[in-house]
Amino acid sequence: MIRKVIVGGLKAFGPKPVEVELAPLTLVVGENGAGKTTLFEALGLLAQSAGRDRVAWSRDSGNRRVQWVALPAQPKALHRTDAEGELSLGLEVVLPDRLARREFSAQSVAAIEGPLRYCFQHREAAGNWDEWEHVLAWGGHEARSVHRLASRVMRLVTYRNELAVDGQLLNWVQPPAGVLTDRIFRTGTQDNGEKLAFAQLGVELLAEFLDSAFSYIGPERGPSSIAWEIGGDIAVPRSVGKKGEDTLRLLASVLNTDERAADAEKIRHWSEQFALSRLSAGWRGGVELGCDFRDPQTGTVVQFDLSGYGSAQILPVIVELFGSPEGATILVEEPEISLHPKAVARLPELFADAVRSGRQLVLSTHSEVLLSELHRAVKAGVPTGDILVLELRRTSDGVTASPRRLDDKGLLVDWPASFRQAESESSKALFDIVGHEP
């Protein structure tokens, strides 16, 4: 589970890094332009850059990972285009059990316990130089590396190299730039390598977590992106994809795999709550991947691409929630898109089921109904302490993140300021109309 996200110098976020806390179920709210999408893109950018020698602003042919975001190259995506480029990205995680049980391969000792924290800063400035700084902390130890270089007449000149463990400088070889590469905390001597074993393992496990247990579903999803034919490609994806483009392939795999019967049952159950009863999916004719459901009113079998837009919007979310591995962190922008308020009110129960199944959810929303119905998640078994409503607000210096309080029943008693303002303006306008009636 991701406990904190560290963001600085990216779009709405100012140059000073901001730490944003997350919970097993986090709902991010705020006005348009407050930084909700930027927060999600920061995690997506970090995930797709892991193991790369550079920040992966967009996918290239050599990147085997999913493309979660496609941003303009530095510095256009940074906080201010007229300033020196500086980007800070990081996170603090509690690793899933399947990763936390990993051992040091060389020493055969149990992996260090406790949260794992990693952050990098990449700076570009005048004089044609850039600098990378990496900090990894785990189990009471901290490793820090700094690498600065400049380009002069087509030749790279190193300006600064430092590597330290718990504040003690080590003898080392020049590390490369990059994000979570396996060479960041390596030295040229065996003794120093043993001192850095915790950091090397931490980099490996964190990169594996981001590669296998992180997913991001954006607001651009629907029938046109998930109901097409797929010719010949039968590989099972690990995620539905940001636009839901791989929903049917993942759905067909889960529904037709005996070992995933419990997940299949949950997908069918929740799909039925959103007017997709008796859902089925599979290959037909060798190259065509089809999906059908039964209309709850007429009993007619209907092809999925004829479903309503709201049902098609929520299906990728449902499949991701129960098709992803336990311990996964799933980001979803506006899960309520095109849903009737009655259906939106059921979403907290859906989210509670996913959280109780071992997934972490981070959601952005503009829905008052969703916020007011969070008590349903508590009633469904998620403790109030595992639910966080986080309001982002834009300032001249960047973004602030403020938690909003829930009572012990899951009722939001500290309503977001932007929602209160909207309600106040609406009430005033209504009062003005009523007050002028004869």
C-alpha positions in Angstrom: 0.0 0.0 0.0 1.2 3.5 -0.8 1.2 5.6 2.4 2.6 8.8 0.9 3.2 10.4 -2.4 5.9 13.1 -2.8 5.4 15.6 -5.7 7.3 18.8 -6.6 7.7 20.9 -9.7 5.0 19.1 -11.7 2.3 21.2 -13.3 0.1 22.5 -10.4 2.6 21.4 -7.8 5.2 24.0 -6.9 8.9 23.6 -6.6 8.8 22.7 -2.9 8.0 19.0 -2.7 4.6 18.2 -1.1 3.9 15.0 0.8 0.4 13.7 0.3 -0.8 10.9 2.6 -3.0 8.1 1.3 -5.2 5.5 3.0 -6.6 2.1 1.9 -9.5 4.1 0.5 -8.7 7.7 -0.5 -11.1 10.1 -2.2 -9.4 13.2 -3.7 -11.6 16.2 -4.2 -11.1 19.8 -5.3 -12.0 22.3 -7.9 -11.1 21.9 -11.6 -7.4 22.7 -11.9 -6.6 22.1 -8.2 -4.1 19.3 -9.0 -6.1 16.0 -8.7 -5.1 14.7 -12.1 -1.5 16.0 -11.6 -1.3 13.9 -8.4 -2.4 10.8 -10.3 0.0 11.6 -13.2 2.9 11.9 -10.7 2.4 8.3 -9.6 1.9 7.2 -13.2 5.0 9.0 -14.3 7.0 7.4 -11.5 5.6 3.9 -12.3 6.4 4.0 -16.0 9.9 5.5 -15.4 11.0 2.8 -13.0 14.0 1.0 -14.4 14.6 3.7 -17.0 17.8 5.8 -17.4 15.6 8.9 -17.9 12.1 10.1 -16.8 9.7 8.4 -19.2 7.6 11.4 -20.1 6.0 9.3 -22.8 6.4 5.7 -24.0 8.9 4.7 -26.6 9.5 1.4 -28.3 12.0 0.2 -25.7 9.6 0.6 -22.8 7.9 -2.6 -21.9 5.8 -1.0 -19.2 2.3 0.3 -19.6 2.1 4.0 -20.5 0.0 5.6 -17.7 0.7 9.2 -18.7 2.0 11.0 -21.8 3.3 14.5 -20.8 5.3 17.0 -22.8 9.0 16.7 -22.3 10.7 18.7 -19.6 10.5 21.5 -18.8 7.1 22.2 -20.5 5.2 19.9 -18.0 6.9 21.5 -15.0 5.5 24.1 -12.6 6.9 27.1 -14.4 8.3 27.2 -17.9 10.4 30.3 -17.2 12.2 28.7 -14.3 15.0 26.2 -14.1 13.6 22.7 -14.4 13.3 20.7 -11.1 11.2 17.6 -10.7 10.7 15.7 -7.4 8.8 12.4 -7.3 8.7 9.8 -4.6 6.5 7.6 -2.5 6.4 5.6 0.8 5.0 2.1 0.6 4.2 -0.9 2.8 5.1 -3.7 0.4 2.5 -6.5 -0.3 3.2 -9.7 1.5 4.3 -11.5 -1.7 7.1 -8.9 -2.1 7.8 -8.2 1.6 8.7 -11.9 2.1 11.6 -11.6 -0.4 15.1 -12.2 1.0 18.5 -10.8 0.3 19.8 -13.1 -2.3 23.4 -12.9 -1.2 22.9 -13.0 2.6 19.8 -15.1 2.9 18.4 -13.0 5.7 14.8 -11.9 6.0 13.8 -8.6 4.3 13.9 -5.5 6.4 10.5 -4.7 8.0 8.7 -1.3 7.9 7.8 1.2 5.2 10.0 1.7 2.3 10.6 5.4 1.2 12.1 6.5 -2.1 12.4 9.9 -3.7 14.4 11.4 -6.6 15.0 14.9 -7.7 16.1 15.8 -11.2 17.3 19.3 -11.8 18.1 21.1 -15.1 19.7 24.5 -15.1 21.6 27.0 -17.2 25.1 25.9 -18.2 23.8 22.7 -19.8 24.0 20.6 -16.7 21.6 18.3 -14.9 21.7 16.7 -11.5 20.1 13.6 -10.0 19.6 12.9 -6.3 18.2 9.7 -4.9 17.2 9.0 -1.3 16.0 5.6 -0.1 15.1 4.9 3.5 14.1 1.5 4.9 14.4 -0.3 8.2 16.1 2.6 10.0 18.8 3.1 7.3 19.1 5.7 4.6 21.1 5.7 1.4 21.7 8.9 -0.6 23.4 9.4 -4.0 24.0 12.6 -5.9 25.2 12.7 -9.5 25.8 15.9 -11.5 27.1 16.1 -15.0 27.4 18.6 -17.9 27.7 18.4 -21.6 30.7 20.2 -23.1 31.6 19.9 -26.7 29.7 16.7 -27.0 31.5 15.1 -24.1 30.0 14.3 -20.6 31.9 15.8 -17.7 31.1 14.7 -14.2 30.9 17.5 -11.7 29.8 15.8 -8.5 29.5 12.2 -7.2 28.5 11.3 -3.7 27.1 8.2 -2.2 26.4 7.8 1.5 24.8 5.4 3.9 23.4 6.8 7.2 25.4 9.9 6.5 28.8 8.1 5.9 30.4 8.7 2.5 31.4 5.5 0.7 34.0 4.7 -1.9 32.1 4.1 -5.1 31.9 4.2 -8.8 29.9 6.7 -10.8 26.2 5.8 -10.8 24.0 6.5 -13.8 21.1 8.9 -13.9 17.6 7.3 -14.0 14.7 6.2 -11.9 14.9 3.1 -9.7 17.6 1.5 -11.8 19.5 -1.4 -10.2 22.8 0.7 -10.5 21.8 3.7 -8.4 23.2 2.4 -5.1 26.0 0.1 -6.3 29.7 0.6 -5.6 33.0 -0.7 -6.9 33.9 -2.6 -3.7 32.3 -5.6 -2.0 32.3 -4.1 1.5 30.5 -1.0 0.4 28.1 -3.2 -1.6 27.1 -5.1 1.6 26.4 -1.8 3.3 24.1 -0.9 0.5 22.3 -4.2 0.3 19.2 -2.9 1.9 19.0 0.0 -0.7 19.7 -2.3 -3.7 16.9 -4.7 -2.6 14.6 -1.7 -1.9 15.1 -0.4 -5.4 14.4 -3.9 -6.8 11.2 -4.5 -4.8 9.8 -1.0 -5.3 10.3 -1.2 -9.1 8.6 -4.6 -9.1 5.7 -3.2 -7.1 5.2 -0.3 -9.5 5.5 -2.7 -12.5 3.1 -5.4 -11.2 0.8 -3.8 -8.6 0.0 -0.3 -9.8 -2.7 0.7 -12.2 -4.4 3.9 -13.3 -7.8 4.3 -15.0 -8.5 7.7 -16.5 -11.8 9.4 -17.3 -11.6 8.6 -21.1 -13.1 5.1 -21.1 -16.2 3.5 -22.6 -17.6 1.2 -25.2 -15.5 2.6 -28.1 -12.3 1.7 -26.3 -13.1 -1.7 -24.9 -15.5 -3.5 -27.2 -13.5 -3.9 -30.4 -12.2 -7.1 -31.9 -8.7 -8.2 -31.0 -7.1 -10.2 -33.8 -4.7 -12.8 -32.7 -3.4 -11.2 -29.5 -4.3 -13.6 -26.7 -1.8 -12.5 -24.0 -3.4 -11.8 -20.7 -2.8 -8.2 -19.6 -2.1 -7.3 -16.0 -4.4 -4.3 -16.1 -7.4 -3.0 -18.1 -5.3 -0.1 -19.2 -5.7 3.6 -18.6 -8.5 3.9 -21.2 -10.0 0.4 -20.5 -8.6 -0.9 -23.7 -7.7 -4.3 -22.3 -10.8 -4.8 -20.2 -12.2 -7.6 -22.3 -9.0 -9.6 -22.4 -8.5 -9.4 -18.6 -12.2 -10.0 -18.0 -12.2 -13.1 -20.2 -9.1 -14.5 -18.4 -10.6 -14.0 -14.9 -14.1 -15.4 -15.8 -12.6 -18.5 -17.5 -9.8 -19.4 -15.0 -10.7 -21.9 -12.3 -8.1 -20.4 -9.9 -9.8 -17.1 -10.1 -13.4 -18.2 -9.4 -13.7 -16.0 -6.3 -12.7 -12.9 -8.3 -15.0 -13.9 -11.2 -17.9 -14.2 -8.8 -17.3 -10.6 -7.5 -17.0 -9.2 -11.0 -20.3 -10.8 -12.0 -22.0 -9.7 -8.8 -21.0 -6.1 -9.1 -21.6 -5.9 -12.8 -25.1 -7.0 -12.1 -25.6 -4.1 -9.7 -24.9 -1.8 -12.7 -27.3 -3.4 -15.2 -24.9 -6.0 -16.6 -26.3 -9.2 -15.3 -24.9 -12.7 -16.2 -21.8 -11.2 -17.7 -19.8 -13.5 -19.9 -16.6 -13.0 -22.1 -14.4 -15.2 -24.2 -12.8 -15.9 -27.6 -15.2 -16.6 -30.5 -14.1 -17.9 -33.9 -10.4 -17.8 -32.9 -9.7 -14.1 -33.2 -12.8 -12.3 -32.0 -13.2 -11.5 -28.3 -16.8 -11.1 -27.3 -18.7 -10.0 -24.2 -22.4 -10.5 -23.6 -24.8 -9.7 -20.7 -28.5 -10.4 -20.1 -30.9 -7.5 -20.0 -32.5 -7.6 -16.5 -35.9 -6.5 -17.8 -36.4 -8.6 -20.9 -34.0 -11.4 -20.3 -32.5 -10.8 -23.8 -28.8 -11.6 -24.4 -27.1 -8.4 -25.5 -23.7 -7.7 -26.9 -21.6 -5.5 -24.6 -21.0 -2.8 -27.1 -24.8 -2.2 -27.0 -24.8 -1.5 -23.3 -25.5 1.9 -21.8 -22.7 4.4 -21.5 -22.8 4.4 -17.7 -22.5 0.6 -17.5 -19.7 0.6 -20.0 -17.9 3.3 -18.0 -18.0 1.3 -14.7 -17.1 -2.1 -16.1 -13.4 -1.4 -16.5 -13.3 -0.2 -12.9 -15.0 -3.3 -11.6 -12.7 -5.6 -13.7 -9.6 -3.7 -12.4 -10.7 -3.9 -8.8 -11.0 -7.6 -8.8 -8.7 -8.6 -11.7 -5.7 -6.9 -10.2 -3.4 -8.8 -7.7 -3.9 -8.5 -3.9 -1.8 -5.7 -2.6 -2.3 -3.6 -5.7 -2.8 0.2 -5.7 -5.5 1.3 -8.2 -6.1 4.9 -9.2 -9.4 5.8 -10.8 -10.4 9.2 -12.0 -14.1 10.0 -11.5 -15.6 6.5 -11.1 -19.1 8.0 -11.0 -19.0 9.2 -14.7 -22.5 8.8 -16.3 -23.9 6.9 -13.4 -27.4 7.8 -12.0 -27.2 9.0 -8.3 -28.8 5.8 -7.2 -25.9 3.9 -8.8 -23.4 6.3 -7.4 -24.7 5.6 -3.9 -23.7 2.0 -4.4 -20.1 2.8 -5.2 -18.9 2.9 -1.6 -20.0 -0.7 -1.1 -18.1 -1.7 -4.3 -15.0 0.0 -3.0 -15.3 -1.5 0.4 -15.4 -5.0 -1.1 -12.2 -4.3 -3.1 -10.5 -2.8 0.0 -11.4 -5.8 2.1 -10.0 -8.0 -0.7 -6.6 -6.4 -0.2 -6.6 -3.6 -2.8 -5.8 0.1 -2.2 -8.0 2.6 -4.0 -7.3 6.2 -4.7 -10.2 8.0 -6.4 -10.9 11.5 -7.6 -14.5 12.7 -7.6 -16.8 15.6 -8.0 -19.8 13.8 -6.6 -21.6 15.0 -3.5 -23.6 11.7 -3.5 -20.5 9.6 -3.4 -19.1 11.6 -0.4 -22.3 11.6 1.5 -22.7 7.8 1.1 -19.3 6.9 2.5 -21.1 5.5 5.6 -22.0 2.5 3.3 -18.3 1.6 3.1 -18.1 1.7 6.9 -21.2 -0.5 7.2 -19.6 -2.9 4.7 -16.6 -3.4 6.9 -14.0 -0.7 6.2 -13.0 1.1 9.4 -13.4 4.9 9.4 -9.6 5.2 9.9 -9.0 3.5 6.6 -11.0 6.1 4.7 -9.5 9.5 3.8 -11.2 12.4 2.0 -8.4 14.7 0.8 -9.1 18.2 -0.6 -6.6 19.7 -2.9 -6.5 23.5 -3.3 -4.4 25.6 -5.6 -2.3 28.4 -4.3 0.2 30.8 -5.8 3.0 28.5 -4.4 1.5 25.2 -5.7 -0.9 22.8 -4.1 -2.1 22.1 -0.5 -3.7 18.9 0.6 -6.1 19.0 3.5 -7.8 15.9 5.1 -11.6 16.1 5.8 -12.9 14.5 8.9 -15.3 11.5 9.0 -17.2 10.5 12.2 -17.1 7.0 13.5 -20.1 6.1 11.3 -18.4 7.3 8.1 -20.4 10.6 7.8 -18.4 13.5 6.4 -18.6 16.2 9.1 -15.9 18.4 7.7 -17.3 19.1 4.2 -14.7 20.2 1.6 -14.4 24.0 1.3 -15.0 24.0 -2.5 -18.2 22.0 -2.0 -19.4 24.4 0.8 -18.8 27.4 -1.5 -20.8 25.9 -4.3 -23.7 25.0 -2.0 -23.6 28.5 -0.5 -23.7 30.2 -3.9 -26.6 27.9 -5.1 -28.6 28.5 -1.9 -28.1 32.3 -2.2 -29.3 32.2 -5.8 -32.3 30.1 -4.9 -33.1 32.5 -1.9 -32.9 35.5 -4.2 -35.5 33.9 -6.6 -37.8 32.8 -3.8 -37.4 36.1 -2.0 -38.7 38.1 -5.0 -41.8 36.0 -5.5 -45.1 37.7 -4.8 
